[in-house]
Amino acid sequence: MKTLHFGAGNIGRGFIGKLLADANHQVTFADVNETLIDQLNHSQEYKVHVVGADQKLDVVRNVAAVSSAGPEVIARIITADLVTTAVGPNILDKIASTLAKGLQARFVAGNLNPLNVIACENMVRGTTHLKQEVLKYLPLEYHATLESCVGFVDSAVDRIVPPAAANDDPLEVTVESFSEWIVDQTQFKGALPLVAGMETTDNLMAFVERKLFTLNTGHSITAYLGKLMGYQTIRDAIEDPVIRSKVRRAMEESGAVLVKRYGFDPRLHAAYIEKILARFANPYLVDEVDRVGRQPLRKLGAQDRLIKPLLGTLEYDLPNEGLQEGIAAALHYRNAEDPQAVELQAAIETNGVATTLVQVTGLDPANPLVAAITARYQAL
């Protein structure tokens, strides 16, 4: 099976690309980094350190790479059986025009075999969003053909892949042993690809929000509280019993929303929370709080990991003090190398905490939570 994967970074190589290569797909990475492309084409393999309770070293073989800005990527789309991405939500729109050009060339060449596209991003219904962007660039005469033979499959992905440590092998990547890739089986065209580690469901949103409200919520709050306490890494932060207690409290509050909304078993979800906390403390993963905490404006958005579960607690009349504190900590986030952090602090200095909170999150100014979170901000 021929797979084109946009994004040859650590997540692309260490997570999705690895699972596909392990399933005997012919994986071609598409990226803008010419040095990385040359290295992949020269080696045609790379090492992946998988770390957890045990450690192992895997070698991913028989891979290739092309420039996502050149003609070769169009040729790959023409013949691909599967297209996947791990480029980040901000870059997803930028590959839409390339994908549209490739699909048009595919249709003109007469290849009407089923093709499935899966965006593997930290983004709710990211593939559906990508489809809408592709349709903007694809001529109207090809829209019906796209609907008939191209599946845009939403997914939920979960694996911690920190930045690679400096060593002599620039392609080497370290990942945690835990991984989860869940796809919406109702959106495929043709036969479902067989990939070990890819699970199917007909209720994707339950798992999208489980990951968003648990892993993402807990991870970001660990980073923001850790930053306030002077910690450099997620592991050091979560090993602080005060921070761990506060993070667990927020995750339990967001988990109560999931139990109400989707009927998750409370005991199983409590165990899932403990598993996530253990993952944060993985001694083999050096994950900096500034990597996890970056882009606070996006993470404070109404549909993201902090505000969306908070709104869920309002919907079901549930406690939310831990989530409030996590949001207050996010408002404190300072990082001179992160444009969003700089913008956030400038807005607070100019407009005040409450006004900035309302503008960034979309909360109603009259909502009592605005005053409550502002008070927690001052206390922190």
N, C-alpha and C positions, 0 to 999 in steps of 0.2 A: 504494500500500500504506500503510495507516495503522499508525504505530508510536507507542507510548507509552513514553517513556524516563524512568525514575525516576532523578533526580539531575541537576540543571542546573549543577553545579559545573564546574571547569576540565576534568576528565576527561570528564564527560558531554558538554560542548559541544565540546571540542577533539578528542575521539577517536571514541567510538561515535556520538554525535549527528551529527558531521560525516560519517562514512562513510555513515550511513543517509540523511542529507539529500542527499549527493552521488549516492546511488543512487535519487533521486527518491521517497523515502518521504515521506509527510506526517508530520513529526515533531512530537510534542507532548511537552514536558518537564513532569515532575511534580516539585515541590520544595516545601519548607516555607518558603523564603525569599521572603516576599511582595514585597519590593523587587525581587529578581531576576525574579520572575514578571511584575511590572508592566513592567519594562524590556524583557523579551523580547517581551511582547505589544504593547508600543508600537512597538518597532523591527521586529519580525518577522524580524530578521536579526542576524548578528554576524560579527566579523572573526576569522580564525585565522591567526596568523603561523606558517608551517611553516619550520623552520630546520634546516639540515644543511650539506652542502658548499655548497649554494646556499640562498637565502632566497626565499620567495614569500608573498604575502598573498592568502588565499582569503576569500571572503564566503559564509557559509552563509545561505541565504534561505528564506522561507516556513515559518518555525517558529512554534510557539505554546507557551503554558505554562499549567499549571493548578496549583492547590494540591493537594499530595498528601494533605492533611487535609480536603478539601472534597468536596462531592457531584459536582463536575465530573469528578474522576478516575474515579469509578465509571462514569459515562456513557462515558468514553473506553475503559475496559476492555471494556464491552459491545460496542463496535464495532471494537476493535483487531484487526489481523492479526498483530501482533508486539508483545511487551512486553520491554524490555531494562532493565537497571539498571547504574548506576555510582555507588553510594552508600557503599561501604565495607563491609567484613565486619561491623562493629559495628552498622550501621544496617539490614542486610539483614533481620534478624528483625522489625524494627519495621514494615516495609512488608508483611509477610506477611498481617496481618489485613486491610489495605486490599485487597490482591490477592484474598484469599478473598471479601470482600464483593462485589468487582467480578465475580468469576467466578460467584458465586451469582446475581447480578443478570443476568449474561449468559445463564446457563442458563434462568432463569425467563422471560427475554425470548424464548427459543426460538432463540438464536444458537448453533448447534452446529457452526459452521464451524471448521476447524482453527485453533488459536491456539498460537503457540510463545513460551515465556518463556526468556530468556537472561540470566543474571546475569553481568555482566562485571566481576568482582571479583578482587582478589589473594587468592584463596581456592581451595583444592583442592575440586573438585566443589561449588562454591558454589550452583549451580542445584538440584542434588539436595537440598542442605541446605534451600534455600528452599522446595522442594516439600513437604518434611516439615513445615515450619512452617506452610505454607498449609493442609495437611490437618488441622492441629490446630484451625483456625478454621472450616473449611468443614464444614457439616453432613454427617453420614455419608451421607445420601440422595443427595448430589451427587458422592460419590467415584468412582463408576463412570463417570459422565459425564465427569468430569475425566480419568480414565484413557483414555477413548476419543477425546477430541478436543483435549486440551491437552498439548503436548509441553514438557517441562522439559529444556532443552538445556544441558549443561555446556560451559564454554569456557575457553580460556587467552588472556589479553590481555597485551600488552606495548607500552607507549609511555610515554616519560617526559614528564610534563606538570607542570612546576614551577608554584608559585603565580604568579599574574599580577603583573607589575610595575605599580606605581601609574601610572595615566595618566588621561586625560579620558574614556576609554571603558570603563565597568565590565564590559562584555560581552566585550571583546577578550581573547583567550587565545593563548599561545604553546605550540607543541608541536614535538617533534623530528620530522624527516622519516621516521624509521623507525617502523613500526607492525606489529603482528602480532595478529590476532584469529582464533583457531582454534576451531572448534566440533565437537561430537560429532555426526556425521551420522546415527548410529544412533538418536538420541533425538527427531528431528523428527516432527511430525504433519503430514501433507499435503506439499505441494511445498516444497522448500527455497527460502528467499528468495534472490534474486540481489543480492548486495552486493559490489561491488569492494572488496577488502581483507579480506573474510571468507573464510577457508579452511576446508575440511571435512576430517575425518579419522575413521577408525574405531579409532584408537589414541590417544585424547586424552591419557591419562596420561603417555605418552612426552613430549609437548610441554608438559604442565603441569609436569612435573618438570624438563624442560630449562630452562624459564624460571625456575622456582623456584630451581634449583641453580646457575644461571649469572647471570642479571640480578639476581635478588633477593639471592642470596648475596653476589655481588660488590659490589652497591650498598650493602648494609648494612655490610659489613666496611670499605668505603671510608669510610663515615660514621663508624663507631666509631673507626677508627684516625685519621681526620682530626680528630675531636673531641679525641682525646688529644694530637695534635700542634698543636692550636690553629688549625686551618683553619676557615673559615666556610662554604666551598662545596665541593661534590663535585668540581668541576673543579680547584680549587686543591689539594685533597687528592690526587687521582689523578695530578696533574702532579708530585707528589713522587716521585722514583724509588724510594725505599725503600718507600713505601706501595704504589705500583703493583706492585712486585715481590712484596710480600706478598699483595696481592689476587689477582694472577695465580696465585700458588702455590695459594691456597685454591680458586680456580675450576678449576684443573687437577685438584685432588684430587676435587672434586665432579663434574667432568666424567668422571673415570675411572670413577666409579660409574655414570653414565649410559651410558657405552660398554659396561660389563659387563651392565647391566640391560636395555638396549633395543637394543643392537647398533648404536649410532650410529657412523658412520665417524670414527675418531680425528682424521684430518687435517681433515675438515670441521668437527668440533666445536672443534678448536684455532683454526680461522679464525673461528668464531662467538664464541669467547672474545675474540679480538682486536677483533672488531667491537663487542662490548659495552664493552670498555675504551675504544675510540675514542668511543663514545656518551657515556660518563661525562665525557670531556674536551671535549665540544662547547662551543666558546667562546660560542655564542649562548644557552645555557641556564644561567641563574643558579639553581642548585638548592642549597639550604642543607643542611648536614649534619644540622641538627636536624630538618628535615622528613623526611629519609630515615631517621634513627635513632630517631625517636619510637616509642613503644609497644614498648620492649625486652622486656617480659614476653611479649607475643604473639610477637615474633620469635625468642625463645628457646624457644618451645614445641616439643614433641616432633615435631610434623608440619610445622614451619615451616623457614625458609631456612637456619638454622645447624645445628640438631640433626639434622634429617632426613638431610642429606647426610653428616653425621658418622656416623650409625648405618649408612648405606650403606657407608662405608669399613670399618666393622667386619664387615659382612655379607660383603664380598668380600676382606677382609684386605688393605686398601690403605692407603697413607700418609695421615695426616690432621693433620700438624703445623700447616699453614697454617690449617685450619679451627679447630683448638684456639686459635690466637692470635686469630682473629676473635671467637670466643666469649668469650675472656678480655677482649678490648677492649669487647665489648658489656656485660659485667658492670661495667665502669668508667663506663658512660655516665651522665652527669649533666646534667639539664635541669630547672630549677626549675619550668618551665611545663608539663612533661609529667608527669601523675599517675603513670604507670607507671614512669618513671625515678625519681621520688621514692620510690615504693613499693619499687623494687628496691634503692636505696641504703639505705633504712631496714631492709630485711630483712638486707642484708649486715652492717650495723652491729650489729644485734641478734643474728643467728644465725651470722655468719661466712660466708665465701665458699663453702666446700664444701657446707654445709647448704643455703644458698640456691640454689646451682647444682643440687643434687639436686631440691629442691622445685619449681623453675621449669621444669627441662628434663625431669624424669622419669627421668633417668639412675639406674642402680643405684648405691647408695652404695659398693658393693664394686668397681665398674668402675674400673680403673686410670686411665681418662681423667679421672675426677673429681679425683684428686690431680694429674695432669699439667696440667689446665686451671687449677687453683688455683695451681700453681707459676708458670704463665705470667702469671696475674693479678698475682701478687706481683712478678714481674720487670718487668711493664709499669708 
